[in-house]
Amino acid sequence: MALLFYERAIALNRERHQKLKIQLKANHFAFAKKTNSVLIAGSEFAEAAREYPIVFVGNEGGPFTLAALVGLNDKDNVLVNDNGSWEPDTYIPAFIRRYPFVLAGSEGAESLTVCVDEAYAG
């Protein structure tokens, strides 16, 4: 499964990232502007379902996961405005909140690694 808006997710490395600093700004959600759905964890289902339609996504015969719809058209998130701010007083799924970090693993791997999107401008 693709990592949605992650462009260059790289495993965190002590040497490579020792001087990495992440500064989040109030309008730092521009990265999510072109996605119409966001994966959600089972633990956030109740809170997310209060504000978003929830769908099951996956491959035929494969495992399914939960996603919140944040737009009706492909590559359109109606909750991110033109300056990159998320709609005020609206629940922000954890997959969005944790950006530019993500847990990822290579195909067939039994464990996950903390990665960072090196394309993040913050």
C-alpha distance (Angstrom), angle and dihedral (degrees) to the residues before:
residue distance angle dihedral
M1 . . .
A2 3.78 . .
L3 3.77 117.7 .
L4 3.82 94.7 -120.8
F5 3.78 108.0 -134.3
Y6 3.82 98.0 5.4
E7 3.81 107.8 114.8
R8 3.82 102.7 177.5
A9 3.81 109.9 12.0
I10 3.81 105.6 -178.5
A11 3.82 126.8 179.1
L12 3.79 110.9 -103.8
N13 3.76 109.5 -103.3
R14 3.80 126.1 -169.3
E15 3.79 94.6 -137.4
R16 3.79 99.9 37.7
H17 3.81 96.1 43.9
Q18 3.81 102.6 32.3
K19 3.82 91.9 116.2
L20 3.79 96.6 37.6
K21 3.80 113.8 133.4
I22 3.77 124.4 -177.1
Q23 3.79 118.3 -158.0
L24 3.79 114.4 -174.4
K25 3.77 117.6 -154.9
A26 3.80 127.7 -158.7
N27 3.80 90.3 -107.9
H28 3.80 98.6 41.6
F29 3.83 96.7 122.5
A30 3.82 96.2 91.3
F31 3.83 88.2 107.3
A32 3.84 88.6 69.3
K33 3.81 96.6 49.2
K34 3.81 94.0 99.8
T35 3.80 100.5 50.4
N36 3.79 124.0 88.0
S37 3.81 96.9 -167.2
V38 3.78 136.5 36.2
L39 3.79 129.3 -160.5
I40 3.79 114.5 -114.7
A41 3.78 132.2 -165.0
G42 3.77 121.9 -121.7
S43 3.80 88.9 -116.0
E44 3.81 91.5 63.0
F45 3.81 95.9 42.5
A46 3.83 96.1 104.0
E47 3.79 94.7 48.5
A48 3.81 94.8 42.9
A49 3.81 92.9 46.1
R50 3.81 90.3 60.1
E51 3.80 89.3 67.5
Y52 3.81 109.4 19.1
P53 3.78 138.8 46.7
I54 3.81 106.7 -110.1
V55 3.81 121.1 -143.2
F56 3.79 135.3 -177.8
V57 3.80 113.5 -123.0
G58 3.77 130.9 -171.4
N59 3.77 145.2 99.4
E60 3.77 124.8 -65.1
G61 3.79 107.3 -83.3
G62 3.78 91.7 3.0
P63 3.79 132.4 103.2
F64 3.77 117.9 -67.9
T65 3.77 129.0 -142.5
L66 3.79 135.2 -170.2
A67 3.79 125.3 -100.8
A68 3.78 134.0 -179.3
L69 3.79 117.1 -137.4
V70 3.80 110.7 -129.3
G71 3.79 96.8 169.7
L72 3.78 140.2 21.2
N73 3.79 98.5 -141.6
D74 3.78 128.0 60.8
K75 3.81 112.2 -90.9
D76 3.80 93.7 8.7
N77 3.80 124.4 116.0
V78 3.81 107.5 -175.4
L79 3.82 91.5 -166.2
V80 3.81 95.9 64.4
N81 3.78 113.8 72.9
D82 3.79 126.8 -150.9
N83 3.81 94.2 -88.2
G84 3.83 92.0 53.1
S85 3.79 99.2 -103.1
W86 3.81 121.9 138.4
E87 3.79 116.7 -125.1
P88 3.84 105.3 -83.5
D89 3.81 118.7 -108.7
T90 3.81 91.5 14.0
Y91 3.81 123.7 124.8
I92 3.81 112.3 -104.0
P93 3.82 113.0 -149.4
A94 3.81 116.4 -122.3
F95 3.82 91.7 -117.2
I96 3.81 87.1 63.3
R97 3.81 96.2 39.9
R98 3.80 94.2 54.3
Y99 3.81 95.4 52.8
P100 3.06 127.7 153.1
F101 3.82 86.4 34.2
V102 3.81 125.2 69.8
L103 3.78 139.2 166.7
A104 3.78 108.8 -122.2
G105 3.77 140.1 163.4
S106 3.73 135.9 -169.9
E107 3.78 119.0 -105.2
G108 3.79 110.4 -72.7
A109 3.80 93.0 11.9
E110 3.79 116.8 140.7
S111 3.79 95.8 -151.1
L112 3.78 137.7 45.5
T113 3.79 129.0 -126.6
V114 3.80 129.1 -150.2
C115 3.79 107.5 -111.8
V116 3.78 134.1 -177.3
D117 3.79 127.7 -150.0
E118 3.78 103.1 -119.6
A119 3.80 88.9 -164.2
Y120 3.83 90.8 67.6
A121 3.79 109.6 118.9
G122 3.83 96.0 -151.3
